[in-house]
Amino acid sequence: MTKQLTLCIVHQHPRVLLGMKKRGFGMGRWNGFGGKLIEGETIEDATRRELLEESGLTALSLEKVGVIEFEFQGNPEILEVHIFRSDEVEGEPTESEEMRPEWYDVNTLPFDEMWPDDRHWFPLFLDGKKFKGKFLFGEGDVILAKNLEVVEEI
């Protein structure tokens, strides 16, 4: 069973907006903004809605840059995450019930407090590349297997 999710990262070089997840899945980690689709919603609409709900920002630009499948050992559900970049937003980053946004310089990203897979694909994201991949996680969020490739189109 596959579940589609969105992830939006605001990248205004040399800075990146991340959010500290305050509750639920991924709590205590810095991440982009995103989540589940509501029935009838497109992936792009869900990405814009989640960014607005979690950070108070409206995406004026949205570019799909990646798709990564995440599998967790012992769980049959595959999370298919559609990753977007927004370099143009409207509003001021505002803390929500779910996320606390903070700007980071691209050279000081808090990888030790992010998902372990971010170390692998974030450099591709920052280089403006498009990518597809798959990660298998085991106990304690250890990466057991990974496949990541640069592609021309998503």
Beta strands, then each sheet from edge to edge (+ up, - down):
strand 1: 2-12
strand 2: 15-21
strand 3: 30-31
strand 4: 58-59
strand 5: 63-72
strand 6: 78-86
strand 7: 89-90
strand 8: 99-105
strand 9: 130-137
strand 10: 143-151
sheet 1: 3+ 2- 1+ 6+ 5- 9- 10+
sheet 2: 3+ 2- 8+
sheet 3: 4+ 7-
end
